[in-house]
Amino acid sequence: MFSYDPKLHWPGAEDLPDSDDTPVDNELQDLIPGLLKSILALIWPNRWDWFFGVDMGIYYHPDEPPIIPDGFLSLGVERVFDPDLRLSYVLWEERVIPQLVVEVVSETYRGEYSRKKESYGELGVLYYAVYNPRRRRKPRLEVYQLVDGVYELLSGEPVWLAQIGLGIGRAEGTYLGIKREWLYWFDERGERFLTPEERLQESQERLQETEQRLQDAELRAQRLAEQLRSLGVDPQEY
């Protein structure tokens, strides 16, 4: 479990490397956390006490390399505290351990079910979600909760994350024009939150429906006016 000693003069985020120059070897490792982050911005537009990092280093000690999850969520921190945004997530500055880490398994396993899982448990991350799109017989999404220092697998899907107030799960959808299975946030009833693209499409459809109703109303008014004229009544007099 991470602990901070205020007596130590540890470096700040600007003093630490913000990249290990290791490329992301799977496009989904960037897109899936990016989608989760963009949806959060829609469902929590007026909340400024959260941060979702994508492929960002989490520093827990100045003499150790950072842990770099595909995505992580922290509650109770400033969403934006600097115009240049965060360079990395430094625990002795943030004072908040991420409540959720999301890992997407690449073609080459990186210890998502073993080494990384143990590291996040030692750090004190409450929820750990690992998604493996290539699994066929085992569950592609597994979500664990830290209980007395040990991760326990949570059942069901979407999986409700009580301490966060959101559910996480899989569903078919389209993101950036790509139709496939994605990870999404869900509400307590199990309803999936819409993506930015879906929100835009929904707004456009509502606008089209409104325009159609106005056109239909205008057409009905024209027909009524014609009927009145055929009866010798001038509708403009009324």
N, C-alpha and C positions, 0 to 999 in steps of 0.2 A: 504494500500500500504506500502510495506516495505521501511523503511528509516534507514540509517546508521548514527550514531553519532560518529565521530572520537574522541571525547573527552572521550568517555567511553572506559575503558580497558576491553573489552570482551574477553572471553577465545577463544583459537584456537581449530581447529578440534581435535588435539591430546588430548585436555583436556576434551572433551565431549564424552559421550557414543556413540558408533557406532552401537549398537544393543539394541533393547528393549526385546530381547529373545522371541518375538512373532513369531511363525512359520507361513510361508505362507500356507494358508489353501486350495489353489487351484493351481495345477501344472501349469495351463495356466497363472497364475499371474507372474510366473517366465519365462516361455518359450516364451510368446508373446513379452514382452519387450526385452528379450534376442535376439530374431530373428531380431527385429527392429535395435538393436544395431549392430549386426553382419553385416547387410546389409549396414548400414551407414559406417562401416569401409571399405567396398568395394567401395562405390560410392564416398567417400571423403578420399581416401588413402593419399593424400598429404596435407590435411587440418589438422591443429593442433590447431584450434580455436573453438573446440566444445567438449562437454562432454555429454554422455548419461548415466544416473544413473539408476540402476535396484535395486528396493527394498532398496533404500538408503535414510537415513534421511536428510531432508532439515531443517537446523536450522535457525530460523528467530529471536530468542531471547534466551539468555543464561539461562533465568529462566523458559522457556517454553519447553515442549517436542517437538521434531521435528515432522514435517509432513513427512510421509513415503509413497510416491506414488509408484505404481508398476513400473513406468518408467517415466523419464523426460529428456528433452533435453535443454541444455543451449548452446547458441552461444556467441562467444566473450570471452571465457575463455580458459585457457590452458588445452589441452586434458590430458597431463601428466606433472605434475610439481614436482613429488617426486617419487623416485624408488619404494616406498611402496604403491604408488597410493593413492587415496582419502579414508579416513576413513568415511567421511560424507561430505555433501555439506553445508558449513557454509556461509550464505549470507553476513555477515559483513567481510568475507575474500575474497569471490569470487567477490562481488560487482555487480553481474549479477543475475537477477531473471530469472529462467528457462522460456523459451519461450513456451514450450509445456509440459503438463503433460498427461500421459496415465494411465488410471485406468481400470482394468479388474474386472468385478463384480464376486464375489465368490458366493457360495451357500447361504451364509448369507450376506445380504446387509449391507454395511458399510457406508451408507450415500453418495454413489457415486453421486446420483442425487440431494442431498440436502446439508448436512453438509459439505462434502468434497468440493463440488462445490463452496460453499460460501467461504470456507477457501482459496481456490486457487484464487478466485476473489479478496479477501481482500489482498492477497499477491501480486497480480499484474501479475499473469501468463496469458500470452496473449491467448494461445490456450489450451483448455481442451477437451480431447478425452476420452469417456467412452464406453467400449465395453462389451456387455452382450450377451454371446453366447447362453443363454437359452431363449432369447426373440423370440417370434414367430410372434406376430402381430405388435409390434412396431419395429422400426429400431434397429438392434443389435449394430450399431456403431453410436454414436452421437458426433459431434465435435462442440465446442462452441468457439466463439471469444469474448474477452473482449472489449466492446465498452462503453466508458464513465462510467466505473466501473460496468457494467452489462454484463453478458454473453448472447450472442445472438447465437442461433442455426444456423449453416451454412448448406446450402443445397447441394445436389449432392453427388456423390461418384464415384471415390475417391474425397476427399475434398482437395482442393488446399489451402495450407498454405503459403500465399504470403510472409510473413515476414521471413519464413524459406527457401522458394524456393523448397519445396517438397510437394507432395500430400500424403495423407494417406487413406487407404481403405482396404476392405476385398477381399479375393480371395481364391479359393481352391488351395492347394499346399501340398508339402511334406517337412517337417522339422524334422531333427533327425529321419528320417524314419517314421514319423507320418503324415498320409494323413488326412487333415481336412481343415476347414476354418481358415486362419491366417490373421493377419494384416500385410500389406506391405507398402513400400514407392513407390510412383509413380512419374513419371516426368510430365512436364507441358502438354504433349500430352496425358496423361492418360495411358502411358505405364508403366507396373510394372517392378521394378528393380529386378534382379535375386538374389536369395539367394546364400550363399557360396556353398551349395550342387549343385545347378543348374549351377553355374559357373564352378565347377569341372566337372560335367557331360558334359557340353557344350565343355569344353576343350578336354575331352576324346573323344567325338564324332568327333571333328575336327581333332584330331590326327589320329583316325581310318580312317577318310575319306582321309587324306593325305597319310597314308600308303597304302590304297586301290588304290589310284591313281598311286602311285609309282609301285605297283605290276602290275596294268593294263598296265602301260607304258612299264615295263620290258617284260611282256608277248607279247605285240604288237611287240616289238623289236625282240624278239626271233622268232616270226612267220614270220616277214619280212626277217630275216636272213635265215630261212629255205626256203622261197620262192626263195631268191636269189641263194642259193646253188642248188635248183632244176633246175635253169636256167643255171647252170654252172658258176656262179659268186661267188667269195669268198668275203664275206662282210668285212673280216678283212683287205682286200687290200684298202679299202676306208675309 
